[in-house]
Amino acid sequence: MRAVMREINSLSPPTGTPQRLPLDKQQNTPVFDSALSETLRLTAAVTINREVLQAKTVRMADGREYNLRQGDRICVFPYVSPEMDPEIHQEPEKFKYDRFLNADGTEKTDFFKRGRRLKYYTMPWGAGSNMCVGRHFAVSAIKEFMFMVLTCLDLELCDPDSSVPPVNVSRYGFGMLQPDGDLEIRYRMKRPRNT
């Protein structure tokens, strides 16, 4: 939270009044982008379902081969791999806001498995030509909302010793994982920052 707030405070005016985050500044938030990518990596548990359009043989990285027939249906569950694969993402069960940042603060896109660089190291929006067409709008809306919340509200846990409830595993394959309970927070409007 501190790293994201430092970045947001560097972009926002010191008035403390609600402001829109201009598009050019929305596109220059590597810390927030990394935290969002990490959140999506841990919570987007969708099943990607496709139909085989022409017969082909698919060779897996471990050497296994599968013959796919035209008309077969394929389901991919990226939450298992690549999202939770410890060879791709060290300590995959932990939230690391900077997982998608290089040491110099730029976006990290180099992830490897068995020494090979991966094209798809996280897939909350799908992959390739079937990627979600609304992903840029969704990310922009998430950024705008979070910018408003973080710049306009003071937030705190009602119970400082509480922790995030476990996810409802019955939602695996159906989209975003939801907590199996509530985490109560207290909020109030921020006082304007001194200029």
C-alpha positions in Angstrom: 0.0 0.0 0.0 2.8 2.4 0.9 4.5 1.9 -2.5 1.3 2.4 -4.4 0.4 5.5 -2.4 3.8 7.0 -3.0 3.3 6.5 -6.7 -0.2 7.9 -6.7 0.8 10.9 -4.5 3.5 11.7 -7.0 0.9 11.9 -9.8 -2.0 13.7 -8.0 -2.3 17.3 -7.1 -1.8 18.1 -3.4 -5.3 19.6 -3.0 -6.9 16.4 -1.5 -10.0 17.0 -3.6 -11.3 14.3 -5.9 -9.5 14.5 -9.2 -9.6 12.4 -12.3 -6.3 10.7 -13.2 -5.4 11.9 -16.7 -4.9 9.1 -19.3 -1.2 10.0 -19.7 -0.6 9.6 -16.0 -2.7 6.4 -15.9 -0.3 4.9 -18.4 2.7 5.7 -16.2 1.9 3.8 -13.0 4.3 0.8 -13.0 3.9 0.1 -9.3 0.1 0.1 -9.4 0.2 -1.9 -12.6 2.4 -4.6 -10.9 0.1 -4.7 -7.9 -3.0 -5.0 -10.1 -1.3 -7.8 -12.2 -0.5 -9.6 -9.0 -4.0 -9.2 -7.7 -5.4 -10.6 -11.0 -2.8 -13.4 -10.9 -4.1 -14.5 -7.5 -7.9 -14.0 -8.1 -8.7 -14.6 -11.8 -9.6 -18.3 -11.9 -11.3 -18.6 -15.3 -11.6 -21.6 -17.5 -10.7 -20.9 -21.2 -12.9 -23.1 -23.4 -12.1 -23.5 -27.1 -13.1 -25.7 -30.0 -10.4 -27.4 -32.2 -10.9 -26.0 -35.7 -8.6 -28.5 -37.5 -7.0 -31.7 -36.4 -3.5 -31.4 -35.0 -1.0 -32.9 -32.7 0.1 -30.8 -29.7 3.5 -31.5 -28.2 3.8 -30.5 -24.5 7.0 -29.1 -23.0 7.7 -32.4 -21.2 7.5 -34.3 -24.5 4.0 -35.7 -24.2 1.8 -35.5 -27.3 -1.9 -35.1 -27.7 -3.9 -35.7 -30.9 -6.7 -33.2 -31.2 -9.5 -33.9 -33.6 -11.5 -31.2 -35.3 -14.6 -30.4 -33.2 -12.9 -31.5 -29.9 -13.4 -29.0 -27.0 -10.3 -27.9 -25.0 -10.5 -26.4 -21.5 -7.5 -24.6 -20.1 -7.3 -23.6 -16.4 -4.5 -21.0 -16.3 -4.8 -20.6 -12.5 -2.9 -23.8 -12.0 -0.2 -23.0 -14.6 1.1 -20.4 -15.2 -0.5 -18.4 -12.3 0.3 -20.7 -9.4 3.4 -22.5 -10.9 6.3 -22.1 -8.4 8.8 -22.5 -11.3 7.3 -19.5 -13.0 6.3 -17.4 -10.0 8.4 -17.9 -6.8 6.2 -18.4 -3.8 3.0 -18.2 -6.0 0.6 -18.3 -3.0 2.0 -15.0 -1.6 1.0 -11.5 -2.8 4.1 -9.6 -4.0 3.1 -6.2 -5.3 6.4 -5.9 -7.1 6.4 -9.3 -8.8 5.9 -7.6 -12.2 8.6 -4.9 -11.7 12.2 -5.0 -12.8 14.8 -3.6 -10.4 14.8 -0.3 -12.4 11.0 0.1 -11.9 10.0 -0.9 -15.4 7.5 -3.6 -16.2 8.8 -7.1 -15.9 7.9 -9.4 -18.8 10.7 -12.0 -18.6 9.4 -15.2 -16.9 10.8 -18.6 -17.5 10.0 -22.3 -17.2 12.6 -24.9 -17.6 15.0 -22.3 -18.9 12.6 -21.2 -21.7 11.1 -17.6 -21.8 7.3 -17.7 -21.6 5.1 -15.8 -23.9 2.1 -16.2 -21.5 3.3 -16.0 -17.9 -0.1 -14.8 -16.6 -3.5 -15.0 -18.3 -6.3 -13.2 -16.4 -7.6 -11.8 -19.7 -7.0 -14.9 -21.8 -4.3 -15.1 -24.4 -3.5 -14.6 -28.1 -6.2 -13.7 -30.5 -8.8 -14.7 -27.9 -7.8 -12.1 -25.3 -10.6 -10.1 -23.7 -11.4 -7.1 -26.0 -12.5 -5.0 -22.9 -9.3 -5.5 -20.9 -7.9 -2.0 -21.5 -11.3 -0.4 -20.5 -11.5 -2.6 -17.4 -7.9 -1.7 -16.3 -8.7 2.0 -16.9 -11.9 1.7 -14.9 -10.1 -0.1 -12.1 -7.3 2.5 -12.0 -9.8 5.4 -12.0 -11.8 3.8 -9.1 -8.8 2.9 -7.0 -7.2 6.3 -7.6 -10.4 8.0 -6.3 -10.6 5.6 -3.3 -7.0 5.9 -2.3 -6.8 9.7 -2.7 -10.2 10.6 -1.2 -10.6 8.2 1.6 -8.7 7.1 4.7 -9.2 3.4 5.1 -8.5 1.1 8.1 -9.5 -2.3 9.2 -12.2 -2.4 11.9 -10.2 -5.2 13.5 -6.4 -4.6 13.0 -5.7 -8.3 13.8 -8.1 -9.6 11.1 -6.9 -11.1 7.9 -8.3 -11.6 4.4 -10.8 -14.5 4.5 -9.9 -17.6 2.4 -11.3 -17.7 -1.2 -14.5 -19.6 -2.0 -13.0 -22.6 -4.0 -16.4 -23.4 -5.5 -15.8 -20.4 -7.8 -12.7 -22.0 -9.5 -13.3 -21.9 -13.2 -16.1 -19.3 -13.1 -14.2 -16.0 -13.0 -12.9 -13.9 -10.2 -12.4 -15.7 -6.8 -14.4 -14.2 -4.0 -13.6 -14.3 -0.3 -15.6 -16.7 1.8 -16.5 -14.0 4.3 -16.2 -10.3 4.9 -13.3 -8.1 5.9 -14.8 -5.1 7.6 -13.2 -1.7 7.0 -13.8 1.8 8.3 -13.5 4.8 6.0 -13.8 8.6 6.0 -13.1 11.4 3.7 -9.4 12.5 3.7 -8.5 16.0 4.9 -6.9 18.1 2.3 -3.1 17.8 2.1 -1.0 20.9 2.8 0.5 22.4 -0.3 
